[in-house]
Amino acid sequence: GFRHYVVNNCEFNSSKLNDIEFTQSYYYNKLEYVRFSSSVGKFVGYTEYGIKNAESWNNGQEVISSRGEKERYCLNNVGIFTESALTKS
């Protein structure tokens, strides 16, 4: 069979919003074909199919909603993780 999956990732070195990077990678059969990065601010395609998707998504609502994910998804979770890690160390 074929596998399609999406990986959301928050990389951080503090709980401040400026120190967090959100990435969302799309894979098909273990090959990443398109990625959104909050530091780039848009989707980037890595295959022919990914480039077509990136162009479409960068001209639509997808890029606008993805730009807000760093604050919505990462900031809260980083705060929870940091608090949890610090209380157990």
N, CA, C and O atoms as a CHARMM CRD file, in Angstrom:
* protein
*
  356
    1    1 GLY  N      0.80100  -1.17700   0.00000 PROA 1      0.00000
    2    1 GLY  CA     0.00000   0.00000   0.00000 PROA 1      0.00000
    3    1 GLY  C      0.84900   1.24600   0.00000 PROA 1      0.00000
    4    1 GLY  O      2.07600   1.18800   0.08100 PROA 1      0.00000
    5    2 PHE  N      0.18200   2.35800  -0.09100 PROA 2      0.00000
    6    2 PHE  CA     0.84100   3.65500  -0.09300 PROA 2      0.00000
    7    2 PHE  C      0.58000   4.34800   1.23500 PROA 2      0.00000
    8    2 PHE  O     -0.46500   4.15700   1.85700 PROA 2      0.00000
    9    3 ARG  N      1.54200   5.15100   1.65900 PROA 3      0.00000
   10    3 ARG  CA     1.41600   5.86900   2.91800 PROA 3      0.00000
   11    3 ARG  C      1.53300   7.36500   2.70400 PROA 3      0.00000
   12    3 ARG  O      2.46600   7.85000   2.06500 PROA 3      0.00000
   13    4 HSD  N      0.57900   8.07500   3.24400 PROA 4      0.00000
   14    4 HSD  CA     0.61800   9.53200   3.23600 PROA 4      0.00000
   15    4 HSD  C      0.49200   9.98900   4.67700 PROA 4      0.00000
   16    4 HSD  O     -0.40600   9.54800   5.39400 PROA 4      0.00000
   17    5 TYR  N      1.38800  10.87200   5.10800 PROA 5      0.00000
   18    5 TYR  CA     1.30400  11.37200   6.47900 PROA 5      0.00000
   19    5 TYR  C      1.89400  12.77100   6.56900 PROA 5      0.00000
   20    5 TYR  O      2.66100  13.20900   5.71200 PROA 5      0.00000
   21    6 VAL  N      1.50400  13.45500   7.64500 PROA 6      0.00000
   22    6 VAL  CA     1.93200  14.83200   7.89900 PROA 6      0.00000
   23    6 VAL  C      2.57900  14.87000   9.27600 PROA 6      0.00000
   24    6 VAL  O      2.05800  14.29600  10.23300 PROA 6      0.00000
   25    7 VAL  N      3.71600  15.55000   9.37000 PROA 7      0.00000
   26    7 VAL  CA     4.43100  15.67100  10.63900 PROA 7      0.00000
   27    7 VAL  C      4.51100  17.14500  11.00500 PROA 7      0.00000
   28    7 VAL  O      5.04900  17.95300  10.24900 PROA 7      0.00000
   29    8 ASN  N      3.96500  17.49200  12.18100 PROA 8      0.00000
   30    8 ASN  CA     4.10200  18.84200  12.73700 PROA 8      0.00000
   31    8 ASN  C      5.24300  18.82400  13.73100 PROA 8      0.00000
   32    8 ASN  O      5.36700  17.89100  14.52400 PROA 8      0.00000
   33    9 ASN  N      6.08000  19.85400  13.69200 PROA 9      0.00000
   34    9 ASN  CA     7.25300  19.88600  14.55300 PROA 9      0.00000
   35    9 ASN  C      7.45900  21.28900  15.11200 PROA 9      0.00000
   36    9 ASN  O      7.33700  22.28100  14.39300 PROA 9      0.00000
   37   10 CYS  N      7.77200  21.35600  16.40000 PROA 10     0.00000
   38   10 CYS  CA     8.11400  22.62000  17.04400 PROA 10     0.00000
   39   10 CYS  C      9.53900  22.50400  17.57900 PROA 10     0.00000
   40   10 CYS  O      9.81400  21.67700  18.44900 PROA 10     0.00000
   41   11 GLU  N     10.43000  23.32000  17.06800 PROA 11     0.00000
   42   11 GLU  CA    11.80200  23.35800  17.57000 PROA 11     0.00000
   43   11 GLU  C     11.95400  24.64700  18.36300 PROA 11     0.00000
   44   11 GLU  O     11.52600  25.71500  17.92700 PROA 11     0.00000
   45   12 PHE  N     12.57900  24.52800  19.55400 PROA 12     0.00000
   46   12 PHE  CA    12.66600  25.70500  20.41200 PROA 12     0.00000
   47   12 PHE  C     13.87300  25.60900  21.33300 PROA 12     0.00000
   48   12 PHE  O     14.35200  24.51800  21.64300 PROA 12     0.00000
   49   13 ASN  N     14.36000  26.77500  21.76500 PROA 13     0.00000
   50   13 ASN  CA    15.40500  26.81700  22.78800 PROA 13     0.00000
   51   13 ASN  C     14.98700  27.69300  23.96200 PROA 13     0.00000
   52   13 ASN  O     15.76500  27.91000  24.89100 PROA 13     0.00000
   53   14 SER  N     13.76500  28.19300  23.91700 PROA 14     0.00000
   54   14 SER  CA    13.13500  28.86200  25.05500 PROA 14     0.00000
   55   14 SER  C     11.63900  28.88600  24.77900 PROA 14     0.00000
   56   14 SER  O     11.19600  28.49700  23.69800 PROA 14     0.00000
   57   15 SER  N     10.86800  29.33900  25.74400 PROA 15     0.00000
   58   15 SER  CA     9.41900  29.38100  25.55000 PROA 15     0.00000
   59   15 SER  C      8.95000  30.70400  24.94300 PROA 15     0.00000
   60   15 SER  O      7.74800  30.95800  24.87400 PROA 15     0.00000
   61   16 LYS  N      9.88700  31.54800  24.50100 PROA 16     0.00000
   62   16 LYS  CA     9.52800  32.80100  23.83500 PROA 16     0.00000
   63   16 LYS  C      9.16000  32.52000  22.38200 PROA 16     0.00000
   64   16 LYS  O      9.78400  31.68500  21.72900 PROA 16     0.00000
   65   17 LEU  N      8.16200  33.20900  21.88800 PROA 17     0.00000
   66   17 LEU  CA     7.64900  32.98400  20.53900 PROA 17     0.00000
   67   17 LEU  C      8.73100  33.14100  19.47000 PROA 17     0.00000
   68   17 LEU  O      8.73800  32.39900  18.48700 PROA 17     0.00000
   69   18 ASN  N      9.64400  34.09700  19.65000 PROA 18     0.00000
   70   18 ASN  CA    10.70700  34.32200  18.66200 PROA 18     0.00000
   71   18 ASN  C     11.71800  33.19200  18.60600 PROA 18     0.00000
   72   18 ASN  O     12.44100  33.06400  17.61800 PROA 18     0.00000
   73   19 ASP  N     11.78800  32.36200  19.65400 PROA 19     0.00000
   74   19 ASP  CA    12.74300  31.26000  19.71900 PROA 19     0.00000
   75   19 ASP  C     12.13000  29.92900  19.31200 PROA 19     0.00000
   76   19 ASP  O     12.70900  28.87400  19.57400 PROA 19     0.00000
   77   20 ILE  N     10.96300  29.96700  18.67500 PROA 20     0.00000
   78   20 ILE  CA    10.25100  28.75300  18.26900 PROA 20     0.00000
   79   20 ILE  C     10.13600  28.73900  16.75000 PROA 20     0.00000
   80   20 ILE  O      9.85100  29.76200  16.12600 PROA 20     0.00000
   81   21 GLU  N     10.36200  27.56100  16.16200 PROA 21     0.00000
   82   21 GLU  CA    10.10800  27.37700  14.73000 PROA 21     0.00000
   83   21 GLU  C      9.11700  26.23200  14.55000 PROA 21     0.00000
   84   21 GLU  O      9.30400  25.13800  15.08300 PROA 21     0.00000
   85   22 PHE  N      8.07200  26.50300  13.79700 PROA 22     0.00000
   86   22 PHE  CA     7.06500  25.49200  13.47700 PROA 22     0.00000
   87   22 PHE  C      7.30400  25.00100  12.06000 PROA 22     0.00000
   88   22 PHE  O      7.45700  25.80800  11.14300 PROA 22     0.00000
   89   23 THR  N      7.34000  23.68300  11.87000 PROA 23     0.00000
   90   23 THR  CA     7.39800  23.11400  10.53500 PROA 23     0.00000
   91   23 THR  C      6.29200  22.08200  10.38600 PROA 23     0.00000
   92   23 THR  O      5.93300  21.39100  11.33900 PROA 23     0.00000
   93   24 GLN  N      5.76200  21.99100   9.18300 PROA 24     0.00000
   94   24 GLN  CA     4.75300  20.99700   8.85000 PROA 24     0.00000
   95   24 GLN  C      5.19600  20.34800   7.54500 PROA 24     0.00000
   96   24 GLN  O      5.22800  20.99200   6.49600 PROA 24     0.00000
   97   25 SER  N      5.53800  19.06000   7.62500 PROA 25     0.00000
   98   25 SER  CA     6.06400  18.33700   6.47400 PROA 25     0.00000
   99   25 SER  C      5.05600  17.30300   5.99100 PROA 25     0.00000
  100   25 SER  O      4.44100  16.59900   6.79100 PROA 25     0.00000
  101   26 TYR  N      4.89500  17.22100   4.68700 PROA 26     0.00000
  102   26 TYR  CA     3.98500  16.26600   4.05900 PROA 26     0.00000
  103   26 TYR  C      4.81700  15.18700   3.36000 PROA 26     0.00000
  104   26 TYR  O      5.72700  15.48900   2.58800 PROA 26     0.00000
  105   27 TYR  N      4.48700  13.92500   3.64600 PROA 27     0.00000
  106   27 TYR  CA     5.23300  12.79100   3.10300 PROA 27     0.00000
  107   27 TYR  C      4.31000  11.86300   2.33000 PROA 27     0.00000
  108   27 TYR  O      3.12900  11.71500   2.64400 PROA 27     0.00000
  109   28 TYR  N      4.88800  11.24800   1.31400 PROA 28     0.00000
  110   28 TYR  CA     4.21300  10.18000   0.58400 PROA 28     0.00000
  111   28 TYR  C      5.25100   9.09300   0.34600 PROA 28     0.00000
  112   28 TYR  O      6.27500   9.32300  -0.29800 PROA 28     0.00000
  113   29 ASN  N      4.97200   7.90600   0.87400 PROA 29     0.00000
  114   29 ASN  CA     5.91100   6.78100   0.78100 PROA 29     0.00000
  115   29 ASN  C      7.31500   7.16300   1.26400 PROA 29     0.00000
  116   29 ASN  O      8.30800   6.88500   0.59200 PROA 29     0.00000
  117   30 LYS  N      7.38300   7.79500   2.42500 PROA 30     0.00000
  118   30 LYS  CA     8.62200   8.18000   3.11100 PROA 30     0.00000
  119   30 LYS  C      9.39300   9.29800   2.42600 PROA 30     0.00000
  120   30 LYS  O     10.50700   9.61300   2.84400 PROA 30     0.00000
  121   31 LEU  N      8.82900   9.90900   1.38200 PROA 31     0.00000
  122   31 LEU  CA     9.48600  10.99800   0.67600 PROA 31     0.00000
  123   31 LEU  C      8.76200  12.30600   0.98800 PROA 31     0.00000
  124   31 LEU  O      7.57000  12.45100   0.71400 PROA 31     0.00000
  125   32 GLU  N      9.50000  13.25700   1.56700 PROA 32     0.00000
  126   32 GLU  CA     8.91100  14.56300   1.84900 PROA 32     0.00000
  127   32 GLU  C      8.73000  15.30900   0.52600 PROA 32     0.00000
  128   32 GLU  O      9.67900  15.48300  -0.23900 PROA 32     0.00000
  129   33 TYR  N      7.49200  15.74500   0.27000 PROA 33     0.00000
  130   33 TYR  CA     7.25000  16.42600  -0.99400 PROA 33     0.00000
  131   33 TYR  C      6.91200  17.90400  -0.84000 PROA 33     0.00000
  132   33 TYR  O      7.02600  18.65700  -1.80700 PROA 33     0.00000
  133   34 VAL  N      6.50000  18.33700   0.34800 PROA 34     0.00000
  134   34 VAL  CA     6.24800  19.76400   0.57500 PROA 34     0.00000
  135   34 VAL  C      6.37700  20.05000   2.07300 PROA 34     0.00000
  136   34 VAL  O      6.08400  19.19400   2.90800 PROA 34     0.00000
  137   35 ARG  N      6.82200  21.27800   2.40000 PROA 35     0.00000
  138   35 ARG  CA     7.00600  21.66500   3.81200 PROA 35     0.00000
  139   35 ARG  C      6.63900  23.13100   3.99300 PROA 35     0.00000
  140   35 ARG  O      6.92200  23.98000   3.14700 PROA 35     0.00000
  141   36 PHE  N      5.99400  23.39800   5.13600 PROA 36     0.00000
  142   36 PHE  CA     5.79400  24.77100   5.58400 PROA 36     0.00000
  143   36 PHE  C      6.74600  25.01200   6.73800 PROA 36     0.00000
  144   36 PHE  O      6.84800  24.18200   7.64100 PROA 36     0.00000
  145   37 SER  N      7.44100  26.13000   6.72200 PROA 37     0.00000
  146   37 SER  CA     8.31900  26.51400   7.81900 PROA 37     0.00000
  147   37 SER  C      7.96200  27.92700   8.25000 PROA 37     0.00000
  148   37 SER  O      7.83800  28.82500   7.41800 PROA 37     0.00000
  149   38 SER  N      7.79800  28.12200   9.55600 PROA 38     0.00000
  150   38 SER  CA     7.43800  29.45500  10.04000 PROA 38     0.00000
  151   38 SER  C      8.57000  30.45300   9.81300 PROA 38     0.00000
  152   38 SER  O      8.30900  31.65100   9.70400 PROA 38     0.00000
  153   39 SER  N      9.81500  29.99600   9.73900 PROA 39     0.00000
  154   39 SER  CA    10.91500  30.93200   9.49600 PROA 39     0.00000
  155   39 SER  C     10.94200  31.39000   8.03600 PROA 39     0.00000
  156   39 SER  O     11.39900  32.49600   7.74800 PROA 39     0.00000
  157   40 VAL  N     10.45800  30.55300   7.11300 PROA 40     0.00000
  158   40 VAL  CA    10.35900  30.93800   5.70500 PROA 40     0.00000
  159   40 VAL  C      9.03800  31.65900   5.45900 PROA 40     0.00000
  160   40 VAL  O      8.97700  32.60300   4.67100 PROA 40     0.00000
  161   41 GLY  N      7.97800  31.21000   6.13800 PROA 41     0.00000
  162   41 GLY  CA     6.66900  31.85300   6.03800 PROA 41     0.00000
  163   41 GLY  C      5.82300  31.40300   4.86700 PROA 41     0.00000
  164   41 GLY  O      4.80400  32.01900   4.55800 PROA 41     0.00000
  165   42 LYS  N      6.24600  30.31500   4.20600 PROA 42     0.00000
  166   42 LYS  CA     5.47100  29.80500   3.07800 PROA 42     0.00000
  167   42 LYS  C      5.78800  28.32600   2.87600 PROA 42     0.00000
  168   42 LYS  O      6.68400  27.77500   3.51600 PROA 42     0.00000
  169   43 PHE  N      5.03600  27.69400   1.97500 PROA 43     0.00000
  170   43 PHE  CA     5.26500  26.29400   1.62500 PROA 43     0.00000
  171   43 PHE  C      6.35800  26.21400   0.55900 PROA 43     0.00000
  172   43 PHE  O      6.44100  27.06100  -0.33100 PROA 43     0.00000
  173   44 VAL  N      7.19100  25.18300   0.66800 PROA 44     0.00000
  174   44 VAL  CA     8.24300  24.92300  -0.31300 PROA 44     0.00000
  175   44 VAL  C      8.08200  23.48900  -0.78600 PROA 44     0.00000
  176   44 VAL  O      7.98400  22.57100   0.02900 PROA 44     0.00000
  177   45 GLY  N      8.05500  23.29200  -2.09500 PROA 45     0.00000
  178   45 GLY  CA     7.91400  21.96000  -2.66600 PROA 45     0.00000
  179   45 GLY  C      9.26000  21.35100  -2.98400 PROA 45     0.00000
  180   45 GLY  O     10.19400  22.05600  -3.36500 PROA 45     0.00000
  181   46 TYR  N      9.36400  20.02100  -2.82500 PROA 46     0.00000
  182   46 TYR  CA    10.61600  19.30700  -3.07600 PROA 46     0.00000
  183   46 TYR  C     10.50300  18.31100  -4.22500 PROA 46     0.00000
  184   46 TYR  O     11.51400  17.76300  -4.66600 PROA 46     0.00000
  185   47 THR  N      9.30600  18.07300  -4.70800 PROA 47     0.00000
  186   47 THR  CA     9.07900  17.21700  -5.86800 PROA 47     0.00000
  187   47 THR  C      8.18700  17.98900  -6.82800 PROA 47     0.00000
  188   47 THR  O      7.68900  19.06300  -6.49000 PROA 47     0.00000
  189   48 GLU  N      7.98300  17.44500  -8.02600 PROA 48     0.00000
  190   48 GLU  CA     7.11100  18.11500  -8.99000 PROA 48     0.00000
  191   48 GLU  C      5.70700  18.31600  -8.41100 PROA 48     0.00000
  192   48 GLU  O      5.12000  19.39100  -8.53100 PROA 48     0.00000
  193   49 TYR  N      5.18400  17.26600  -7.78300 PROA 49     0.00000
  194   49 TYR  CA     3.86300  17.34100  -7.14700 PROA 49     0.00000
  195   49 TYR  C      3.88400  18.33500  -5.98900 PROA 49     0.00000
  196   49 TYR  O      2.94200  19.11000  -5.82300 PROA 49     0.00000
  197   50 GLY  N      4.94600  18.32200  -5.19100 PROA 50     0.00000
  198   50 GLY  CA     5.06600  19.24100  -4.06300 PROA 50     0.00000
  199   50 GLY  C      5.15800  20.68800  -4.48200 PROA 50     0.00000
  200   50 GLY  O      4.60200  21.56300  -3.81900 PROA 50     0.00000
  201   51 ILE  N      5.85300  20.95300  -5.57600 PROA 51     0.00000
  202   51 ILE  CA     5.97500  22.32400  -6.07900 PROA 51     0.00000
  203   51 ILE  C      4.60900  22.84300  -6.51600 PROA 51     0.00000
  204   51 ILE  O      4.27400  23.99900  -6.25800 PROA 51     0.00000
  205   52 LYS  N      3.81900  21.99800  -7.17400 PROA 52     0.00000
  206   52 LYS  CA     2.47100  22.40200  -7.59300 PROA 52     0.00000
  207   52 LYS  C      1.59000  22.68800  -6.38400 PROA 52     0.00000
  208   52 LYS  O      0.83800  23.66200  -6.37500 PROA 52     0.00000
  209   53 ASN  N      1.68300  21.83000  -5.35200 PROA 53     0.00000
  210   53 ASN  CA     0.91400  22.05800  -4.13400 PROA 53     0.00000
  211   53 ASN  C      1.36000  23.33600  -3.45100 PROA 53     0.00000
  212   53 ASN  O      0.52100  24.12800  -3.02200 PROA 53     0.00000
  213   54 ALA  N      2.66500  23.55400  -3.34000 PROA 54     0.00000
  214   54 ALA  CA     3.18900  24.75200  -2.67200 PROA 54     0.00000
  215   54 ALA  C      2.69700  26.01500  -3.36300 PROA 54     0.00000
  216   54 ALA  O      2.28400  26.96400  -2.69700 PROA 54     0.00000
  217   55 GLU  N      2.73800  26.03600  -4.68300 PROA 55     0.00000
  218   55 GLU  CA     2.27000  27.21000  -5.41700 PROA 55     0.00000
  219   55 GLU  C      0.80000  27.48800  -5.13500 PROA 55     0.00000
  220   55 GLU  O      0.40700  28.63300  -4.91500 PROA 55     0.00000
  221   56 SER  N     -0.00200  26.44100  -5.14300 PROA 56     0.00000
  222   56 SER  CA    -1.43400  26.59100  -4.87700 PROA 56     0.00000
  223   56 SER  C     -1.69100  27.03200  -3.44200 PROA 56     0.00000
  224   56 SER  O     -2.46500  27.95800  -3.20100 PROA 56     0.00000
  225   57 TRP  N     -1.04300  26.37000  -2.49300 PROA 57     0.00000
  226   57 TRP  CA    -1.26600  26.67800  -1.07900 PROA 57     0.00000
  227   57 TRP  C     -0.74200  28.05600  -0.70300 PROA 57     0.00000
  228   57 TRP  O     -1.32700  28.71400   0.15800 PROA 57     0.00000
  229   58 ASN  N      0.34300  28.51100  -1.32300 PROA 58     0.00000
  230   58 ASN  CA     0.88100  29.84200  -1.02900 PROA 58     0.00000
  231   58 ASN  C     -0.00600  30.95500  -1.56000 PROA 58     0.00000
  232   58 ASN  O      0.13200  32.10600  -1.14600 PROA 58     0.00000
  233   59 ASN  N     -0.91100  30.62900  -2.46900 PROA 59     0.00000
  234   59 ASN  CA    -1.84600  31.62100  -3.00600 PROA 59     0.00000
  235   59 ASN  C     -3.24200  31.47900  -2.42300 PROA 59     0.00000
  236   59 ASN  O     -4.18000  32.10600  -2.91600 PROA 59     0.00000
  237   60 GLY  N     -3.39900  30.66700  -1.38400 PROA 60     0.00000
  238   60 GLY  CA    -4.71000  30.43500  -0.79400 PROA 60     0.00000
  239   60 GLY  C     -4.72100  30.62200   0.70300 PROA 60     0.00000
  240   60 GLY  O     -3.79700  31.19300   1.28200 PROA 60     0.00000
  241   61 GLN  N     -5.77900  30.13400   1.32300 PROA 61     0.00000
  242   61 GLN  CA    -5.96200  30.25400   2.76800 PROA 61     0.00000
  243   61 GLN  C     -5.00800  29.36600   3.56300 PROA 61     0.00000
  244   61 GLN  O     -4.76300  29.63000   4.74000 PROA 61     0.00000
  245   62 GLU  N     -4.46600  28.31800   2.94100 PROA 62     0.00000
  246   62 GLU  CA    -3.59200  27.38200   3.65100 PROA 62     0.00000
  247   62 GLU  C     -2.36900  28.07700   4.25000 PROA 62     0.00000
  248   62 GLU  O     -1.99200  27.79400   5.38700 PROA 62     0.00000
  249   63 VAL  N     -1.75500  28.97300   3.50100 PROA 63     0.00000
  250   63 VAL  CA    -0.56100  29.65400   4.00300 PROA 63     0.00000
  251   63 VAL  C     -0.91600  30.59700   5.14900 PROA 63     0.00000
  252   63 VAL  O     -0.13200  30.75400   6.08500 PROA 63     0.00000
  253   64 ILE  N     -2.08200  31.22000   5.08400 PROA 64     0.00000
  254   64 ILE  CA    -2.50400  32.13700   6.14800 PROA 64     0.00000
  255   64 ILE  C     -2.73900  31.37900   7.44100 PROA 64     0.00000
  256   64 ILE  O     -2.29300  31.81300   8.50300 PROA 64     0.00000
  257   65 SER  N     -3.43200  30.25500   7.36400 PROA 65     0.00000
  258   65 SER  CA    -3.68300  29.47600   8.58600 PROA 65     0.00000
  259   65 SER  C     -2.39900  28.84200   9.10700 PROA 65     0.00000
  260   65 SER  O     -2.23000  28.72000  10.32000 PROA 65     0.00000
  261   66 SER  N     -1.49400  28.43600   8.22800 PROA 66     0.00000
  262   66 SER  CA    -0.23500  27.82800   8.67600 PROA 66     0.00000
  263   66 SER  C      0.65900  28.83200   9.38500 PROA 66     0.00000
  264   66 SER  O      1.40500  28.46700  10.29300 PROA 66     0.00000
  265   67 ARG  N      0.59100  30.07900   8.98200 PROA 67     0.00000
  266   67 ARG  CA     1.40500  31.11400   9.64400 PROA 67     0.00000
  267   67 ARG  C      1.00400  31.30900  11.10100 PROA 67     0.00000
  268   67 ARG  O      1.82900  31.73500  11.90900 PROA 67     0.00000
  269   68 GLY  N     -0.23200  31.01100  11.44900 PROA 68     0.00000
  270   68 GLY  CA    -0.68600  31.15600  12.82700 PROA 68     0.00000
  271   68 GLY  C     -0.41800  29.93500  13.69900 PROA 68     0.00000
  272   68 GLY  O     -0.64300  29.97900  14.90900 PROA 68     0.00000
  273   69 GLU  N      0.05800  28.84900  13.10200 PROA 69     0.00000
  274   69 GLU  CA     0.25400  27.61300  13.84900 PROA 69     0.00000
  275   69 GLU  C      1.37900  27.69800  14.87900 PROA 69     0.00000
  276   69 GLU  O      1.32300  27.02100  15.90600 PROA 69     0.00000
  277   70 LYS  N      2.39100  28.51200  14.62300 PROA 70     0.00000
  278   70 LYS  CA     3.48100  28.63700  15.59900 PROA 70     0.00000
  279   70 LYS  C      2.93100  29.11400  16.93700 PROA 70     0.00000
  280   70 LYS  O      3.28700  28.58400  17.99000 PROA 70     0.00000
  281   71 GLU  N      2.07200  30.10500  16.88900 PROA 71     0.00000
  282   71 GLU  CA     1.49500  30.62000  18.13300 PROA 71     0.00000
  283   71 GLU  C      0.41900  29.68900  18.67500 PROA 71     0.00000
  284   71 GLU  O      0.38500  29.42700  19.87800 PROA 71     0.00000
  285   72 ARG  N     -0.46700  29.18100  17.80600 PROA 72     0.00000
  286   72 ARG  CA    -1.57300  28.34600  18.26300 PROA 72     0.00000
  287   72 ARG  C     -1.11700  26.97500  18.74100 PROA 72     0.00000
  288   72 ARG  O     -1.51800  26.52500  19.81400 PROA 72     0.00000
  289   73 TYR  N     -0.29300  26.32100  17.96300 PROA 73     0.00000
  290   73 TYR  CA     0.09300  24.93500  18.24400 PROA 73     0.00000
  291   73 TYR  C      1.35200  24.84800  19.11800 PROA 73     0.00000
  292   73 TYR  O      1.36600  24.12900  20.11700 PROA 73     0.00000
  293   74 CYS  N      2.39100  25.57000  18.74900 PROA 74     0.00000
  294   74 CYS  CA     3.68100  25.42300  19.42800 PROA 74     0.00000
  295   74 CYS  C      3.75600  26.14100  20.77500 PROA 74     0.00000
  296   74 CYS  O      4.18400  25.55300  21.76800 PROA 74     0.00000
  297   75 LEU  N      3.34800  27.39100  20.81200 PROA 75     0.00000
  298   75 LEU  CA     3.56100  28.19300  22.01100 PROA 75     0.00000
  299   75 LEU  C      2.95200  27.54100  23.24400 PROA 75     0.00000
  300   75 LEU  O      3.60700  27.47000  24.28400 PROA 75     0.00000
  301   76 ASN  N      1.73000  27.07000  23.15500 PROA 76     0.00000
  302   76 ASN  CA     1.07900  26.41900  24.28300 PROA 76     0.00000
  303   76 ASN  C      1.78800  25.11600  24.65400 PROA 76     0.00000
  304   76 ASN  O      2.05400  24.87400  25.83100 PROA 76     0.00000
  305   77 ASN  N      2.09400  24.28400  23.67300 PROA 77     0.00000
  306   77 ASN  CA     2.73200  22.99800  23.95000 PROA 77     0.00000
  307   77 ASN  C      4.15400  23.14300  24.47200 PROA 77     0.00000
  308   77 ASN  O      4.57800  22.37400  25.33500 PROA 77     0.00000
  309   78 VAL  N      4.89700  24.12300  23.95700 PROA 78     0.00000
  310   78 VAL  CA     6.24800  24.36700  24.46100 PROA 78     0.00000
  311   78 VAL  C      6.17700  24.79300  25.92300 PROA 78     0.00000
  312   78 VAL  O      6.98900  24.35200  26.73700 PROA 78     0.00000
  313   79 GLY  N      5.22000  25.64100  26.26000 PROA 79     0.00000
  314   79 GLY  CA     5.06100  26.05900  27.65000 PROA 79     0.00000
  315   79 GLY  C      4.75500  24.89200  28.56500 PROA 79     0.00000
  316   79 GLY  O      5.31000  24.79800  29.66000 PROA 79     0.00000
  317   80 ILE  N      3.87700  24.00000  28.12900 PROA 80     0.00000
  318   80 ILE  CA     3.53200  22.81400  28.92400 PROA 80     0.00000
  319   80 ILE  C      4.73900  21.90800  29.06700 PROA 80     0.00000
  320   80 ILE  O      5.02100  21.42900  30.16500 PROA 80     0.00000
  321   81 PHE  N      5.45800  21.66200  27.97600 PROA 81     0.00000
  322   81 PHE  CA     6.63000  20.78600  28.00300 PROA 81     0.00000
  323   81 PHE  C      7.72200  21.37100  28.89200 PROA 81     0.00000
  324   81 PHE  O      8.30900  20.65800  29.70600 PROA 81     0.00000
  325   82 THR  N      7.99800  22.66800  28.73900 PROA 82     0.00000
  326   82 THR  CA     9.04400  23.31300  29.53300 PROA 82     0.00000
  327   82 THR  C      8.70600  23.25600  31.01000 PROA 82     0.00000
  328   82 THR  O      9.56700  22.93700  31.83000 PROA 82     0.00000
  329   83 GLU  N      7.46900  23.56000  31.36100 PROA 83     0.00000
  330   83 GLU  CA     7.02900  23.50700  32.75900 PROA 83     0.00000
  331   83 GLU  C      7.16500  22.10100  33.31800 PROA 83     0.00000
  332   83 GLU  O      7.64400  21.91600  34.43600 PROA 83     0.00000
  333   84 SER  N      6.74700  21.12200  32.54900 PROA 84     0.00000
  334   84 SER  CA     6.82900  19.73400  32.97700 PROA 84     0.00000
  335   84 SER  C      8.27300  19.28500  33.16400 PROA 84     0.00000
  336   84 SER  O      8.59000  18.62000  34.15000 PROA 84     0.00000
  337   85 ALA  N      9.14200  19.63900  32.23600 PROA 85     0.00000
  338   85 ALA  CA    10.55800  19.23800  32.30700 PROA 85     0.00000
  339   85 ALA  C     11.25600  19.91000  33.48200 PROA 85     0.00000
  340   85 ALA  O     12.05600  19.27900  34.17200 PROA 85     0.00000
  341   86 LEU  N     10.95900  21.18300  33.71200 PROA 86     0.00000
  342   86 LEU  CA    11.64200  21.91200  34.78400 PROA 86     0.00000
  343   86 LEU  C     11.21700  21.43000  36.17100 PROA 86     0.00000
  344   86 LEU  O     12.02400  21.43800  37.10000 PROA 86     0.00000
  345   87 THR  N      9.96400  21.01400  36.31900 PROA 87     0.00000
  346   87 THR  CA     9.50200  20.55800  37.63700 PROA 87     0.00000
  347   87 THR  C     10.01200  19.16100  37.95400 PROA 87     0.00000
  348   87 THR  O      9.97900  18.74800  39.11400 PROA 87     0.00000
  349   88 LYS  N     10.48500  18.41900  36.94900 PROA 88     0.00000
  350   88 LYS  CA    10.96200  17.06700  37.18600 PROA 88     0.00000
  351   88 LYS  C     12.48200  16.98300  37.26000 PROA 88     0.00000
  352   88 LYS  O     13.02100  15.92000  37.56500 PROA 88     0.00000
  353   89 SER  N     13.17900  18.07400  36.98800 PROA 89     0.00000
  354   89 SER  CA    14.65100  18.01800  36.99900 PROA 89     0.00000
  355   89 SER  C     15.20800  18.34700  38.35900 PROA 89     0.00000
  356   89 SER  O     16.42500  18.34600  38.54500 PROA 89     0.00000
